[in-house]
Amino acid sequence: MEITGRLTADASVQKVNNDKQVVNFSIAINDNYKPKGSTELKEVVIYIECSYWLNTATA
């Protein structure tokens, strides 16, 4: 999956079970639309919480 947006804060790395790491971060996506029958442009911000899992163990 590909998500394009802006990072909202610094990413944080946490260790889980000594052999895995997870990187947590948040992305903001700006969007706008014009409601039907209106001339006014509405702006919407969507926040997505993301986790990227890393496995440091090798097979």
Buried (B, 14 or more C-beta within 10 A) or exposed (E): EEEEBEEEEEEEEEEEEEEEBEEEBBBEEEEEEEEEEEEEEEEEEEEEEBEEEEEEEEE
